[in-house]
Amino acid sequence: MGDNDAALIVLEDGYVLPGRAWAARGKALGEAVFATGMTGYQETLTDPSYRRQIVIQTAPHIGNTGVNDEDPESGRIWVAGYVVRDPSPRASNWRTLGELVDVLTKEGIVGIREVDTRALTRHLRERGSMRAGIFSGSALPEGTTWPVPDHVRDVLVSLVRATPRMAGASLVSEVSTGEAYVIEPTGAWEGKQARATVVALDLGIKSRSPHHLAERGARVHVLPAHASAEDIFSLNPDGVFFSNGPGDPETATDQVEVLRAVLARKIPFFGICLGNQLLGRALGFGTYKLRYGHRGVNQPVKDRLSGRVAITAHNHGFAVDAPTDGVCTAPREEFGRVEVSHVCLNDGVVEGLRCLDLPAFSVQFHPEAAAGPHDGEHLFDRFITLMEARDA
């Protein structure tokens, strides 16, 4: 390939595509996944749920609105690597404070551009998400050419296959806050008595989630992922919230036991994404890894109670294995009846759970709407109503 900008993306099954180095040079290893949103790349990059994942943007033009200080969902970029077809050479937006490539470079994110992202996405749809690597600069074996010689391909594939799989990965401790903190009521509720006290367990929380609750008058205590049930109960919460987060829900045994203790006390509960999977596990259902997951801001979900269809934001590779044919008794019978409240219209995957004998519900998608759409924001109002009904 013979130049300083040469780069390759290599999948664990030996599939290789050439491109040009972008942002930091070097080696990036992780699970290759694709995100279908045409907007919201800054929110994607800073979502902790992308820990150890190489993100492929299916939208061809990325970076045209630059970066700003308002859109990040956490304090850093979490993706392991970044794959785009056509990065914008210059940002143009009234909120722009800098160029995307500069932020990626500063944070050491290895990227690749001018890749046939359509071919790469089709390959992952057919074969499923898999481990991958981006190689550029000194990480490319000397003398690498295109087409890639078999001996070079073998070396790079072996590096990729040495990467841990996402199935069985326990990652929430890597992204959770180290210390508890509080977000006070904001907006019309600022300076007033809190409408409710919510304890939010940070499993990889996006900043918009507690802020949505604060805008509705809640005081939100955000606790680390390792917080115990006693830590939660000591704050006398009106409700408990479990956030989104990365990794395999089967590894979150401690958090499942904490949630069972919350449900046993009939404290109102709301879970998002990983929080939905953990509610499923707490009720006794299993979880499983999806072939290639759902990621992007354009996923259709049907609310089975109202019949309405919402366009929603997703970022998950695992799902709850629960029956979708009506009300059933939870496998953990002490928690009573439960139903699947939402389903994905693309593939029928469970997108929400509702307990009928407990004040608990969850959704697999992201109603905090960063970077949109806003169809699911009413679920935060539902949580507030559930807490107020308990106190009535």
C-alpha positions as CSV (number, residue, x, y, z in Angstrom):
1,M,0.0,0.0,0.0
2,G,3.1,2.0,0.5
3,D,2.1,5.4,2.0
4,N,1.6,6.9,5.5
5,D,-2.2,7.1,5.1
6,A,-2.7,3.4,4.3
7,A,-5.1,1.5,6.6
8,L,-7.0,-1.7,6.8
9,I,-10.1,-3.0,8.6
10,V,-9.9,-6.7,9.3
11,L,-12.7,-9.0,10.5
12,E,-12.2,-12.2,12.4
13,D,-13.5,-14.3,9.5
14,G,-10.7,-13.0,7.3
15,Y,-12.7,-10.3,5.5
16,V,-10.5,-7.3,4.8
17,L,-11.2,-3.9,3.3
18,P,-8.7,-1.1,2.5
19,G,-9.1,2.6,3.5
20,R,-7.1,5.6,4.5
21,A,-5.9,6.4,8.0
22,W,-8.0,8.9,9.9
23,A,-7.6,10.5,13.3
24,A,-5.0,8.6,15.4
25,R,-2.8,6.0,13.8
26,G,-2.1,2.6,15.2
27,K,-4.3,-0.4,16.2
28,A,-7.9,-0.6,17.4
29,L,-9.5,-3.9,18.4
30,G,-13.1,-4.6,19.4
31,E,-16.5,-5.9,18.2
32,A,-17.5,-4.4,14.8
33,V,-21.0,-3.0,14.8
34,F,-22.9,-0.6,12.5
35,A,-25.0,2.4,13.5
36,T,-27.7,3.6,11.1
37,G,-28.3,7.1,12.2
38,M,-27.7,10.0,9.8
39,T,-27.2,12.4,12.7
40,G,-25.9,12.3,16.2
41,Y,-22.4,11.0,15.7
42,Q,-21.1,13.0,18.7
43,E,-23.7,11.3,21.0
44,T,-22.8,7.9,19.5
45,L,-19.1,8.4,20.1
46,T,-19.6,9.4,23.8
47,D,-22.2,6.7,24.6
48,P,-20.6,4.3,27.2
49,S,-22.5,1.4,25.7
50,Y,-20.0,1.4,22.9
51,R,-17.2,0.3,25.1
52,R,-14.9,-2.1,23.2
53,Q,-16.8,-1.7,20.0
54,I,-15.6,-0.5,16.6
55,V,-18.4,1.6,15.2
56,I,-19.2,1.7,11.5
57,Q,-21.3,4.7,10.4
58,T,-23.7,3.7,7.6
59,A,-24.4,7.3,6.7
60,P,-21.7,8.2,4.2
61,H,-20.9,11.8,5.3
62,I,-19.7,12.3,8.9
63,G,-18.3,15.3,10.7
64,N,-20.1,18.1,8.8
65,T,-21.5,19.7,11.9
66,G,-18.2,19.4,13.8
67,V,-18.2,19.0,17.6
68,N,-19.6,21.1,20.5
69,D,-19.8,21.0,24.3
70,E,-23.5,20.4,24.5
71,D,-24.0,17.1,22.7
72,P,-21.6,14.6,24.5
73,E,-23.4,12.0,26.5
74,S,-20.4,11.5,28.8
75,G,-17.0,13.0,29.6
76,R,-15.0,11.0,26.9
77,I,-15.2,9.1,23.7
78,W,-15.9,5.4,24.4
79,V,-15.7,3.7,21.0
80,A,-12.7,1.4,20.4
81,G,-12.4,2.5,16.8
82,Y,-14.3,4.5,14.1
83,V,-15.1,3.7,10.5
84,V,-16.5,6.2,8.0
85,R,-16.8,6.5,4.3
86,D,-16.5,10.3,3.7
87,P,-15.5,12.5,6.6
88,S,-16.2,16.2,6.1
89,P,-13.1,18.2,5.3
90,R,-14.5,21.2,7.2
91,A,-17.3,21.6,9.8
92,S,-20.0,24.2,9.3
93,N,-22.6,24.7,12.0
94,W,-23.5,27.6,14.3
95,R,-22.7,25.5,17.4
96,T,-19.4,24.2,16.1
97,L,-16.4,24.6,18.4
98,G,-14.0,22.3,16.5
99,E,-13.4,19.6,14.0
100,L,-14.4,16.0,14.8
101,V,-11.1,14.6,13.5
102,D,-9.2,16.8,16.0
103,V,-11.2,15.4,19.0
104,L,-10.7,11.8,17.8
105,T,-7.0,12.4,17.4
106,K,-6.7,14.0,20.8
107,E,-8.4,11.1,22.5
108,G,-6.3,8.5,20.6
109,I,-9.2,7.0,18.7
110,V,-7.9,5.0,15.7
111,G,-10.1,5.6,12.7
112,I,-10.3,4.6,9.0
113,R,-11.9,6.6,6.2
114,E,-12.7,6.0,2.5
115,V,-14.0,2.5,3.3
116,D,-16.8,0.8,1.4
117,T,-19.1,1.0,4.5
118,R,-22.0,-0.4,2.5
119,A,-20.1,-3.6,1.7
120,L,-18.9,-3.8,5.3
121,T,-22.4,-3.4,6.7
122,R,-23.9,-6.0,4.3
123,H,-21.2,-8.4,5.4
124,L,-22.0,-7.9,9.1
125,R,-25.7,-8.3,8.4
126,E,-25.2,-11.6,6.7
127,R,-22.5,-13.0,9.0
128,G,-23.4,-11.2,12.3
129,S,-21.3,-8.8,14.4
130,M,-17.8,-10.1,15.0
131,R,-14.4,-9.0,16.3
132,A,-12.4,-6.7,14.1
133,G,-9.4,-4.5,14.0
134,I,-8.3,-1.3,12.4
135,F,-4.6,-1.1,11.5
136,S,-2.6,1.9,10.2
137,G,0.8,3.5,10.7
138,S,3.2,1.3,12.6
139,A,0.5,-1.3,13.3
140,L,0.6,-2.3,9.6
141,P,3.2,-5.0,8.9
142,E,6.1,-3.7,6.8
143,G,5.6,-4.2,3.1
144,T,1.8,-4.5,3.3
145,T,0.2,-4.2,-0.2
146,W,-3.3,-4.4,-1.7
147,P,-4.5,-7.0,-2.2
148,V,-3.2,-8.1,1.2
149,P,-0.8,-11.1,1.0
150,D,-2.0,-14.2,2.8
151,H,0.8,-14.1,5.4
152,V,-0.1,-10.5,6.3
153,R,-3.8,-11.3,6.5
154,D,-3.0,-14.3,8.8
155,V,-1.0,-12.1,11.2
156,L,-3.7,-9.4,11.4
157,V,-6.6,-12.0,11.7
158,S,-4.7,-13.7,14.6
159,L,-4.5,-10.4,16.4
160,V,-8.3,-9.8,16.0
161,R,-9.2,-13.3,17.1
162,A,-7.1,-12.8,20.3
163,T,-9.6,-10.1,21.3
164,P,-12.2,-11.1,23.9
165,R,-15.7,-11.7,22.6
166,M,-18.6,-9.5,23.6
167,A,-20.6,-12.5,24.8
168,G,-19.5,-13.0,28.4
169,A,-17.9,-9.5,28.7
170,S,-18.5,-7.7,32.0
171,L,-17.9,-4.0,31.3
172,V,-20.2,-1.9,33.5
173,S,-17.5,-1.4,36.1
174,E,-15.2,0.1,33.4
175,V,-17.7,2.8,32.5
176,S,-19.6,3.6,35.7
177,T,-18.9,6.6,37.8
178,G,-16.4,6.2,40.6
179,E,-18.4,8.3,43.1
180,A,-22.0,9.1,43.7
181,Y,-23.3,12.5,42.7
182,V,-26.6,14.3,42.8
183,I,-28.5,16.2,40.0
184,E,-31.0,18.7,41.5
185,P,-34.3,19.6,39.9
186,T,-34.0,22.0,37.0
187,G,-36.1,24.2,34.7
188,A,-39.4,25.1,36.3
189,W,-38.6,23.0,39.3
190,E,-35.2,24.7,40.1
191,G,-35.0,25.9,43.6
192,K,-38.2,24.2,44.6
193,Q,-38.9,21.2,46.8
194,A,-38.1,18.0,44.8
195,R,-41.1,16.3,43.4
196,A,-39.5,12.9,43.9
197,T,-36.2,11.3,44.9
198,V,-34.8,8.9,42.3
199,V,-31.8,6.6,42.7
200,A,-30.2,5.9,39.4
201,L,-27.7,3.1,39.0
202,D,-25.0,4.1,36.6
203,L,-24.3,1.1,34.4
204,G,-23.0,3.3,31.6
205,I,-25.5,6.1,31.9
206,K,-26.0,8.7,29.2
207,S,-26.2,12.2,30.7
208,R,-29.6,13.0,29.2
209,S,-31.4,10.3,31.3
210,P,-31.0,11.9,34.8
211,H,-31.5,15.4,33.3
212,H,-34.9,14.3,31.9
213,L,-35.9,13.3,35.4
214,A,-34.5,16.5,36.9
215,E,-36.5,18.6,34.4
216,R,-39.6,16.9,35.7
217,G,-38.8,17.8,39.3
218,A,-36.9,14.8,40.5
219,R,-33.7,14.9,42.7
220,V,-31.5,12.2,41.1
221,H,-28.8,10.4,43.1
222,V,-26.5,8.7,40.6
223,L,-24.7,5.7,42.2
224,P,-21.8,3.6,41.0
225,A,-22.7,0.2,39.4
226,H,-21.4,-1.6,42.5
227,A,-23.8,0.1,44.8
228,S,-25.7,-2.3,47.1
229,A,-29.4,-2.6,47.8
230,E,-28.6,-1.0,51.2
231,D,-26.9,1.9,49.6
232,I,-30.1,2.5,47.5
233,F,-32.5,2.1,50.4
234,S,-30.5,4.4,52.6
235,L,-31.5,7.3,50.3
236,N,-35.2,6.5,50.8
237,P,-36.0,6.7,47.1
238,D,-39.4,7.2,45.6
239,G,-38.2,5.3,42.5
240,V,-35.1,3.5,41.2
241,F,-33.7,3.8,37.7
242,F,-31.3,1.4,35.9
243,S,-29.4,2.9,33.0
244,N,-28.1,1.7,29.7
245,G,-24.6,0.1,29.6
246,P,-22.2,-2.2,27.7
247,G,-21.4,-5.9,27.9
248,D,-23.3,-9.1,28.4
249,P,-26.3,-8.8,30.8
250,E,-25.6,-12.4,31.9
251,T,-22.5,-11.1,33.7
252,A,-24.4,-8.5,35.8
253,T,-25.3,-10.9,38.6
254,D,-24.8,-8.4,41.4
255,Q,-27.0,-5.8,39.8
256,V,-29.8,-8.4,39.2
257,E,-29.8,-9.3,42.9
258,V,-30.0,-5.6,43.8
259,L,-32.9,-5.2,41.5
260,R,-34.7,-8.2,42.9
261,A,-34.4,-6.5,46.3
262,V,-35.9,-3.3,44.9
263,L,-38.8,-5.2,43.3
264,A,-39.5,-7.1,46.6
265,R,-40.0,-3.8,48.3
266,K,-42.4,-2.6,45.5
267,I,-40.4,0.5,44.9
268,P,-41.3,2.0,41.4
269,F,-38.7,0.9,38.9
270,F,-37.7,2.2,35.4
271,G,-35.0,0.6,33.2
272,I,-33.5,1.6,29.9
273,C,-31.5,-0.7,27.6
274,L,-29.3,-2.8,29.8
275,G,-31.7,-1.8,32.6
276,N,-34.4,-3.5,30.5
277,Q,-32.3,-6.7,30.2
278,L,-31.6,-6.7,33.9
279,L,-35.3,-6.4,34.7
280,G,-35.9,-9.4,32.4
281,R,-33.2,-11.4,34.3
282,A,-34.6,-10.3,37.7
283,L,-38.0,-11.6,36.7
284,G,-36.4,-14.9,35.7
285,F,-36.2,-14.6,31.9
286,G,-33.0,-15.3,30.0
287,T,-31.1,-13.0,27.6
288,Y,-29.4,-13.7,24.3
289,K,-27.0,-12.1,21.9
290,L,-28.5,-10.7,18.7
291,R,-27.0,-11.5,15.3
292,Y,-26.0,-7.9,14.7
293,G,-28.0,-5.8,17.1
294,H,-29.9,-2.5,16.8
295,R,-28.0,0.7,16.6
296,G,-29.1,4.1,15.3
297,V,-31.9,6.7,15.7
298,N,-34.4,5.3,13.2
299,Q,-35.7,2.0,14.7
300,P,-39.5,1.4,14.6
301,V,-41.0,0.1,17.9
302,K,-44.7,-0.7,18.5
303,D,-46.3,0.0,21.9
304,R,-48.6,-3.0,22.2
305,L,-50.8,-1.2,24.8
306,S,-51.7,1.8,22.6
307,G,-50.9,0.4,19.2
308,R,-48.8,3.4,18.4
309,V,-45.5,3.1,16.5
310,A,-42.5,5.2,17.7
311,I,-39.3,5.8,15.9
312,T,-36.6,5.3,18.5
313,A,-32.9,5.4,19.2
314,H,-31.1,2.0,19.9
315,N,-27.7,0.8,20.9
316,H,-27.8,-2.9,22.0
317,G,-26.5,-6.3,21.0
318,F,-28.4,-8.4,23.6
319,A,-32.1,-8.8,24.2
320,V,-34.6,-10.4,26.6
321,D,-36.0,-13.8,25.8
322,A,-39.6,-13.4,27.0
323,P,-42.9,-14.6,25.4
324,T,-44.7,-12.0,23.3
325,D,-48.1,-13.7,23.1
326,G,-49.8,-12.0,26.1
327,V,-49.6,-11.8,29.9
328,C,-47.6,-14.5,31.7
329,T,-46.5,-15.3,35.2
330,A,-42.8,-14.4,35.7
331,P,-40.5,-17.4,36.0
332,R,-39.7,-15.9,39.4
333,E,-43.3,-16.3,40.5
334,E,-43.0,-14.0,43.5
335,F,-43.0,-11.1,41.1
336,G,-46.4,-11.9,39.6
337,R,-47.6,-11.2,36.1
338,V,-45.6,-9.5,33.4
339,E,-46.1,-8.7,29.7
340,V,-44.0,-7.6,26.8
341,S,-45.1,-4.0,26.3
342,H,-43.1,-3.1,23.2
343,V,-41.7,-5.0,20.2
344,C,-39.4,-4.0,17.4
345,L,-41.2,-4.0,14.0
346,N,-38.1,-5.0,12.1
347,D,-37.5,-8.3,13.7
348,G,-40.0,-8.8,16.6
349,V,-37.4,-8.4,19.4
350,V,-38.7,-7.6,22.9
351,E,-38.4,-3.8,23.3
352,G,-40.1,-3.4,26.7
353,L,-41.5,-5.1,29.8
354,R,-44.3,-4.2,32.1
355,C,-45.0,-5.8,35.5
356,L,-48.7,-6.0,36.3
357,D,-48.4,-6.7,40.0
358,L,-45.4,-4.5,40.7
359,P,-44.8,-0.8,39.8
360,A,-42.0,-1.7,37.4
361,F,-41.4,-1.2,33.6
362,S,-38.6,-1.0,31.2
363,V,-37.8,-0.4,27.5
364,Q,-34.9,-1.6,25.4
365,F,-34.7,1.6,23.4
366,H,-33.4,5.0,24.5
367,P,-36.3,7.5,25.4
368,E,-33.8,10.1,26.5
369,A,-33.6,11.0,22.8
370,A,-30.0,11.9,22.5
371,A,-29.6,12.8,19.6
372,G,-33.3,12.1,19.0
373,P,-36.0,11.2,18.0
374,H,-38.3,12.3,20.8
375,D,-41.1,9.8,20.5
376,G,-40.2,8.0,23.8
377,E,-39.7,10.9,26.2
378,H,-43.2,10.5,27.7
379,L,-41.9,7.4,29.5
380,F,-40.1,9.7,32.0
381,D,-43.5,11.2,32.7
382,R,-44.9,7.7,33.2
383,F,-42.2,7.0,35.8
384,I,-43.0,10.2,37.6
385,T,-46.7,9.3,37.7
386,L,-45.8,5.8,38.9
387,M,-43.9,7.3,41.8
388,E,-46.6,9.8,42.7
389,A,-49.2,7.0,42.6
390,R,-47.2,5.0,45.2
391,D,-47.2,8.0,47.6
392,A,-50.9,8.9,47.1
